[in-house]
């Protein structure tokens, strides 16, 4: 018999806090995932049904893995986007990915980098040693900048999708020296 998976959350940052997604987040998530600017590097923006499926998928990941993409919001409760850790596949191999989306009105303020850095700290505490990746559309310079701000460099190209070769940024994460 296996025990319950321990559910994780990154520590709050100076401007942000993290929490699990719930069905109550459908309006804000559908607005963000349906925004053509936010989803410019995806095959298409997501409709409300697909956004509900996104939330359900994250809830499944919280239960199965103990983590997923979390809601990021200001300490005052203003929705910023989502950021977190998910298991992905790169050329058939499982990798831990840090992913992030910031709603249009909150972009270019460093929120994605701040949230991703908090996720990196969590990875260092809970998963190290491990390769942490960010799987990025090759034209998404902003996302690549977030990955580079964490210390990631280009490690591979993902050929799993017939419509695009995605850039895989990554870094080997070691435990804290004091851990």
C-alpha positions in Angstrom: 0.0 0.0 0.0 1.4 3.4 -0.9 1.0 6.4 1.2 -0.5 9.7 0.2 1.6 12.0 -2.0 2.9 15.0 -0.1 1.5 18.1 -1.7 4.1 20.9 -2.3 4.0 24.6 -2.7 6.8 27.1 -3.4 7.5 29.6 -0.6 6.0 33.0 -1.1 8.2 35.6 -2.7 8.4 39.3 -1.9 5.5 40.0 -4.3 3.8 36.6 -4.9 2.1 33.7 -3.3 1.2 30.3 -4.7 -1.9 28.1 -4.3 -3.5 25.2 -5.9 -6.0 25.8 -8.8 -9.6 25.2 -8.1 -12.8 25.2 -10.1 -13.3 28.7 -8.7 -10.4 29.9 -10.9 -12.1 29.1 -14.1 -13.0 32.7 -15.0 -9.4 34.1 -14.6 -7.8 31.0 -16.1 -10.1 31.0 -19.1 -9.4 34.7 -19.7 -5.7 34.1 -19.5 -5.6 30.9 -21.5 -8.0 32.3 -24.1 -5.8 35.5 -24.6 -4.1 35.2 -28.0 -1.2 37.2 -26.7 -0.5 34.9 -23.8 -1.0 31.8 -26.0 0.9 33.2 -29.0 3.3 30.3 -28.9 0.7 27.5 -28.4 -1.2 26.0 -31.3 -4.2 28.1 -30.3 -5.8 29.9 -27.4 -7.9 27.7 -25.1 -11.7 28.0 -24.8 -13.6 27.8 -21.5 -14.0 24.0 -21.7 -10.3 23.5 -22.4 -9.5 25.9 -19.5 -11.6 23.8 -17.2 -9.8 20.7 -18.5 -6.5 22.5 -17.8 -7.5 23.1 -14.1 -8.7 19.5 -13.8 -5.4 18.2 -15.2 -3.5 20.3 -12.6 -5.7 18.9 -9.8 -4.9 15.4 -11.0 -1.2 16.3 -10.9 -1.4 17.7 -7.3 -2.9 14.3 -6.2 -0.6 12.1 -8.3 2.7 14.1 -8.1 2.3 16.5 -5.3 2.8 19.4 -7.6 1.7 21.0 -10.9 1.1 24.5 -12.1 -0.1 26.7 -9.3 -2.0 30.0 -9.3 0.3 32.9 -8.7 -1.2 36.0 -7.2 0.0 39.1 -5.4 -0.1 39.1 -1.6 -3.3 41.2 -2.0 -4.9 38.4 -4.0 -4.7 39.8 -7.5 -4.4 37.1 -10.1 -1.1 37.1 -12.0 -1.0 33.8 -13.8 0.2 30.3 -13.2 3.6 28.8 -12.6 4.9 25.5 -11.3 6.4 22.1 -11.9 5.2 19.4 -14.2 6.6 16.1 -15.6 6.9 16.4 -19.3 8.5 14.3 -22.1 11.4 15.4 -24.2 12.2 13.1 -27.1 10.5 10.3 -25.1 12.4 10.9 -21.9 10.7 12.2 -18.7 11.9 15.6 -17.5 10.8 18.0 -14.7 9.8 21.3 -16.2 9.2 24.7 -14.7 6.3 26.4 -16.6 4.8 29.8 -16.4 2.1 32.0 -17.9 1.5 35.6 -16.9 -1.7 37.4 -17.9 -1.2 40.2 -20.4 -1.8 43.1 -18.0 0.9 41.8 -15.6 3.7 41.0 -18.1 7.1 42.6 -18.3 7.3 43.2 -14.5 9.5 40.2 -13.6 6.6 38.1 -12.1 7.4 35.0 -14.2 11.1 35.1 -13.2 10.2 35.7 -9.6 7.8 32.8 -9.5 10.1 30.5 -11.5 12.9 31.2 -9.0 10.7 30.2 -6.1 10.0 26.9 -8.0 13.7 26.4 -8.5 14.2 26.8 -4.7 11.5 24.1 -4.2 13.2 21.8 -6.7 16.5 22.3 -4.9 14.9 21.3 -1.6 12.6 18.5 -2.8 14.0 17.0 -6.0 17.7 17.6 -6.3 19.8 16.3 -7.8 17.7 16.6 -11.0 17.7 18.2 -14.4 15.2 21.1 -14.4 14.0 22.1 -17.8 11.9 24.8 -19.5 10.4 23.7 -22.9 10.0 26.7 -25.0 8.8 27.7 -28.5 11.9 28.8 -30.3 10.5 32.2 -31.1 9.4 32.9 -27.5 12.3 35.3 -26.4 10.5 36.3 -23.2 10.2 32.8 -22.0 13.7 32.0 -22.9 14.8 35.1 -20.9 13.0 33.7 -17.8 14.8 30.4 -18.2 18.1 32.2 -18.7 17.5 34.3 -15.5 17.3 31.0 -13.6 20.7 29.9 -15.0 19.4 27.6 -17.7 21.1 27.1 -21.1 20.1 25.3 -24.2 20.3 21.5 -23.6 18.3 19.9 -26.3 15.7 20.3 -29.1 12.4 18.4 -28.6 11.3 16.6 -31.8 8.2 15.0 -30.3 5.6 17.2 -32.1 5.3 17.1 -35.9 4.4 20.9 -36.1 7.4 22.3 -34.1 10.8 21.6 -32.8 10.8 23.0 -29.3 13.8 24.5 -27.5 14.7 22.7 -24.3 16.5 24.9 -21.7 17.8 23.2 -18.6 20.1 23.2 -15.7 21.3 20.5 -13.3 20.0 21.4 -9.8 22.0 20.2 -6.8 20.8 20.2 -3.2 21.6 23.2 -1.0 25.0 22.8 0.6 23.4 23.0 4.1 20.7 20.4 3.3 
